């Protein structure tokens, strides 16, 4: 993986964190995935260790949970 992946669910906490992440590391260095809209990416997020969103998965595979918007179980419904 060359870019970080930022997973979120579209809630206000997630959108705010998205803006901060982009400002910190640059849009070219992060792929933004709204799993509320793109539910097919939920298994990928789970495999990466995402337990709640917003979360950032770094290029070396570390999963960083940022604040707390929603658990993945809540997003899955």
Backbone as a ProteinNet text record, in pm:
[ID]
protein_1_A
[PRIMARY]
XXXXXXXXXXXXXXXXXXXXXXXXXXXXXXXXXXXXXXXXXXXXXXXXXXXXXXXXXXXXXXXXXXXXXXXXXXXXX
[TERTIARY]
85.7	0	90.3	65.4	145	80.2	-51	-124.5	-186.6	-214.5	-299.2	-442.4	-524	-666.9	-743.6	-828.5	-910.7	-1052.6	-1098.5	-1234.5	-1324.5	-1442.4	-1540.7	-1680.3	-1780.2	-1918.7	-2005.3	-1943.2	-2018	-2078.3	-2061.2	-2117.1	-2034.8	-2086.6	-2012.7	-1873.8	-1860.2	-1729.5	-1633.1	-1680.6	-1596.7	-1556.6	-1650.7	-1622.4	-1522	-1536.3	-1440.3	-1300.8	-1293.3	-1164.2	-1106	-1190.9	-1143.6	-1071.9	-1132.9	-1071	-936.2	-930.9	-805.7	-697.1	-732.3	-634.7	-581.2	-669.6	-625.9	-534.2	-568.1	-482.5	-347	-343.9	-219.1	-126.4	-183.2	-94.9	-108.7	-207.7	-224.7	-316.1	-401	-499	-431.3	-312.9	-243	-187.7	-186.7	-130.4	-235.3	-362.2	-468.5	-584.6	-633.8	-756.7	-868.7	-973.2	-1086.7	-1196.3	-1241.2	-1344.3	-1460.5	-1575.1	-1696.7	-1768.2	-1752.5	-1812.9	-1963.3	-2013.9	-2158.4	-2220	-2146.2	-2192.1	-2138.3	-2018.1	-1953.6	-1939.1	-2049.9	-2054.8	-1972.9	-1942.7	-1862.1	-1719.3	-1677.8	-1542.3	-1535.4	-1648.8	-1650.2	-1563.1	-1571.8	-1484.7	-1335.8	-1299.3	-1160.6	-1118.3	-1206.4	-1177.2	-1161.9	-1251.5	-1243.3	-1111.9	-1073.3	-948.7	-827.8	-836.4	-727.8	-725.8	-827.7	-831.8	-915.4	-996.8	-1083.4	-1199.3	-1211.4	-1321	-1426.6	-1384.3	-1475.2	-1425.3	-1515	-1478.1	-1499.9	-1419.8	-1316.9	-1190	-1122.2	-997	-905.8	-777.4	-676.7	-587.6	-574.2	-482.9	-361.2	-245.3	-122.5	-64.9	26.8	85.8	154.6	203.9	268.5	171.7	40.2	-61	-108.1	-58.9	-108.6	-246.7	-336.5	-471	-483.5	-513.1	-524.1	-670.4	-730.7	-869.4	-869.3	-948.6	-951.1	-1086.1	-1082.2	-1206.5	-1300.6	-1429.6	-1524.6	-1651.2	-1677.1	-1800	-1903.4	-1861.8	-1952.7	-1870.4	-1923.6	-1857.3	-1886.7	-1801	-1824.1	-1952	-1982	-2107.2	-2228.4	-2223	-2333.4	-2344.4	-2231.6	-2232	-2288.2	-2249.9	-2298.4	-2449.1	-2500.6	-2643.3	-2684.6
-117.1	0	123.2	214.3	336.5	454	453.7	562	513.4	607.9	577.8	566.4	493.4	485.2	536.8	635.5	694.2	643.5	563.3	509.2	595.3	626.1	697.6	661.1	711.4	675.2	795.8	912.6	1029.3	1114.3	1075.5	1154.3	1282.6	1381.6	1506.4	1488	1397.8	1371.3	1320	1228.6	1169.1	1272	1353.4	1452.9	1555.3	1596.1	1689.2	1627.7	1500.8	1431.6	1415.6	1390.9	1378.9	1506.2	1620.2	1748.4	1766.5	1731.5	1744.9	1653	1528.7	1432.6	1482.7	1528.4	1578.9	1699	1787.6	1904.2	1863.4	1758.8	1714.9	1640.6	1546.3	1461.4	1481	1558.4	1587.3	1489	1541.4	1458.6	1349.9	1380.5	1283.2	1165.2	1176.6	1071.4	988.1	1014.3	942.2	910.6	788.7	749	757.5	830.9	846.5	748.6	667.3	567.8	590.4	628.4	643.3	508.6	432.4	298.8	303.9	423.5	439.6	435.4	485.5	485.3	366.1	322.2	212.8	92.6	28	-79.9	-202.5	-215.4	-327.9	-322.1	-207.3	-192.4	-222.6	-252.8	-284	-405.1	-517	-631.1	-595.3	-512.8	-466.4	-388.1	-300	-221.2	-312	-408	-502.6	-579.8	-625	-700.9	-615.7	-484.8	-393.3	-359.9	-404.8	-380.4	-262.1	-211.4	-98.1	-149.1	-93	-129	-20.1	102.7	216.3	318.7	404.8	511.6	645.7	743.6	747.2	673.7	617	546.4	563.3	567.2	581	458.2	392.8	279.8	332.5	323.2	377.9	284	333.7	248.8	123.1	126.9	7.3	-80.2	-50.4	-138.1	-106.2	2.2	41.5	103.8	67.3	123.7	221.3	345.7	452.6	494.4	471.1	511.2	655.6	738.6	881.8	918.3	976.6	1016.3	896.6	918.4	807.5	861	811.8	849.5	740.4	617.5	502.1	373.9	272	141.8	81.3	-7.9	-74.8	-158.3	-213.5	-289.8	-200.7	-75.2	18	51.8	68.9	102.6	-14.5	-136.2	-254.2	-273.1	-224.4	-233.3	-363.9
0	0	0	-91.2	-98.9	-28.1	-20.5	42.6	172.7	260.4	375.3	325.1	398.9	366.4	487.1	463.1	567.8	549.4	645.4	643	730.6	678.9	759.7	713.3	786.1	755.1	719.3	701.7	657.4	767.6	893.3	1003.9	1021.5	1093.9	1112.5	1175	1270.4	1331.3	1224.6	1140.8	1035.5	930.5	888.2	784.9	836.6	960.4	1020.8	1025.5	1066.8	1072.1	932	832.7	693.9	651.3	678.3	641.1	711.6	839.1	914.3	858.9	828.7	774.5	640.8	554	423	440.9	532.9	557.8	614.4	694.9	757	661.9	585	504.9	354.7	312.2	170.3	100.2	15.4	-56.7	-139.9	-193.7	-278.4	-198.9	-65.7	19	90.8	63	133.9	39.9	50.4	-18.5	84.2	52.3	143.1	101.2	198.3	172.2	269	215.3	295.5	293.3	401.2	404.3	429.7	463.9	471.5	332.6	233.9	95	17.1	50.1	-22.6	70.8	98.7	197.3	156.5	28.4	-18.1	36.3	87.1	141.6	291.3	354.9	498	530.6	456.9	489.6	482.2	386.6	373.3	497.3	543.7	663.3	785.1	798.3	910.2	906.8	789.3	774.5	813.4	790.4	825	974	1047.6	1191.5	1234.5	1143.7	1177.2	1262.6	1383	1474.7	1483.1	1453.4	1456.1	1355.3	1315.5	1223.3	1291.4	1258.2	1155.1	1197.2	1097.5	1121.7	1000.8	1028.3	923.5	925.6	811.3	797.7	722.6	786.9	729.7	624.2	541.6	437.8	491.5	614.9	669.9	748.8	742.2	799.3	938.9	998.5	1131	1116.8	1206.6	1206.7	1321.8	1288.5	1387.6	1398	1513.7	1535.7	1583.8	1517.9	1541.9	1601.5	1722.8	1787.7	1789.8	1788.8	1779.3	1715.2	1595.1	1524.2	1535	1500.5	1504.6	1503.2	1569.3	1562.6	1426.4	1382.9	1255.1	1260.3	1376.5	1393.1	1367.2	1414.2	1389.1	1241.6	1175.4	1033.2	951.6	991.2	920.5	937.2	1051.8	1078	1120.3
[MASK]
+++++++++++++++++++++++++++++++++++++++++++++++++++++++++++++++++++++++++++++

